[in-house]
Amino acid sequence: MTIRAFIAIEIDSGIKDRLSEYLNQLKKTGASVKWVAPENIHLTLKFIGYIEEETLPDLNKIISDAVSCLGPFTISIGDIGAFPNFKKPRVVFVCVQDKGNNLLNIYERLDKGIEKLGIKRESKKHVGHITLGRIKSQKNISKLTSVLNSGTKCSFGVEKVSYISLMQSKLTPAGPIYTKLNNFMLN
């Protein structure tokens, strides 16, 4: 049996609440966007995709090895961005800053380790971000970009990262349902 999986940092409920308030402002623009449900807000470290359930022990070992040499660290969550840019946004996100490059270190170790499972390494540079929504059409896009541009410099809080999680994602018509499969503590 296959499961759809990703590796993530879960976000504190206080930060999720502040992000949810900001999402409510963005929703008022009437833009055609598939917004992330507040309970699903997270920082994806590595999207894996569909894998066979029997590879989970190997994946758990890879993740455990990737974080074994790192201690807890903090990330700052703030500043609004858009991929590819604000003029033609396809994805709206909030930036994640990590002064010690811990996120990049974990990401590179995960990317390299997961390659052993036959999953291709990413060709794009890793950008720490939390997705807030995906643009579906250009409806009211100018209103949205106006609000986004007014909030580019902001702060939603500081998150202490003491573990990362292996998550399962079940796609449903009402949106994805995330289930935690395992936590991996930072030493």
N, C-alpha and C positions, 0 to 999 in steps of 0.2 A: 504494500500500500504506500502511496506517496503522500507527503505533506508539504505544504507551502511554508517556508521558514525564513526568518530573518534574525539578526542579532541586534540588540538595541540597548539603549540606556533609558530606563524609565524615568519619568519626570515627576518631581514633587507636586503634590496636590495644590499647594499655594501658587506655584508657578503656572500650573495648568489653569487655575481659576483666573489668573491675570491674562493668560493667553486667550481664554474663553471670552473674557470681556472685550478684548481687542477683536476677536473674531466676530463678535456681535456688531461692532462698529463697521467692519468690512461687509458683513451681510446686508447692512442697510443700504449699500450702494446699489443693490439689485443686480449685481454682476452675475453672469452665468458661471458659477464656480462650484465644484464639488468640494465642500469644506470638510476638513477632518473633524470628526466628532471629538468633543473635549476629552472624553474618557480614553480615546485612542492616541492622544498626543504623546509622542515619544521621539527620541533621537535614534535614527537607524544608523548603526555602524556598518553593517554589511547585509545587503539583501541577498539571500541564497536562492530563493525560488523553490521549485518542486524537487524534492529529494525522496529517496526511498527510506522508509522508516528504519530499516535495518542498518542504515549508515549513521543513525543518531549516536551510538557509542563513539564512533570515530570522530564525529563532529564535536561531541562534548569534549573529547580529549584535545582536539585542535584549539577549541576556545579556551579551555583550561590552561593549556600551554601558552597561549597568546597573552593571557593576563597574569601569568605566574610571577613575572618579574616586576610588576607594577603595584604601587601602593595607591591608596585613595587619593583623589585629586578633585579640584573644583573646576567648573565651567561656568562662564557668564552667558546668560541667555538674553539677547537683545538685538536691536537693529533689524529692520525689516529689509528683505531682499526679494528678488524675483529672478527666475531662470527663464530665458537667457538674459533678460534685462527688463527694466521698467517700461520701456516703450512698447514691447511686445511680450508681455509676461505669459508664460505657460504654467509656471508653478510659483506660488507665493510661499515664502518661508521666513522664519526668524533665524538670525545668525547665532552660531554658538562659538564662543571664543574660549581657547584653552592655551594659556600662556606657556605651559610646559610641553606642548606638542604631544601630550599623552594620547589624545584621540587619534592623531595621525599615526602614532606608534602602534596602537592597538589595531587600527584599520589595516596597516601594512602587514602586520603579523597575521591577522585573520585572512587577508587576501592571499597571502603566500601559502598559509596552511590549508585553506579550503581548496586551493588549486589541486591538492593531492586527491581530492574527492571527484576530480573531473570538472570542477566549476571554474570557468574562465576568470582570470584576473580582470579587474576594471581597467579600462584604457583611459578613463578620465581622472583628473586630479581630484582627490577627495576634498570636499568642502563640507565642514561641519554645519549642519542646519537641521531645523525641525520644520517639516512640511506642514503648512496650514491649509493649503487648498490647491486644486488643479483647475485651470481655466478650461471651460467647456466650449465657450463661444465668445465672440467679441461684444456681446450684449452688455451695455453700460460699462465697458472697459475703461472709458475715460474717467468716469466717476471713481472707479476702483483705483486707478493709477494715481489720481489726485489724492485720495486718502492714504495710499501707500507712500507716496512721496512726502506727505506731511508727517509720517511716522517713522522715517528711516532711522533716526537716532532715538532709541528708547531702550529701556531696560526692564526685563521681566523678572530678574532675580539671578541668584547664584545657586547652582546645584552642586552638592557634594556627591561625587561618584564613588561609591564603595563596592559596586558590583555591576556586572552587565548580565543581560538576560538573553536566552535563546527563546524565541517566540514562534508560535504557530499562527498563521493567518488563514482563516476560512473566509472565502469570498461569498457574500450573500447579496441578494437584490437590495437589502436595506443597508448594505455597507459591510466592511470587513469585521470579523470577530477575532480578537486576539486572545490567545491563551499562552500563558507562560509555561514553558517546558522545563526550564532549568535556570538557576542563578549561578553565577561564577564570581566569587568574592575576590577582590583585589587584596593582595597581601599587605 
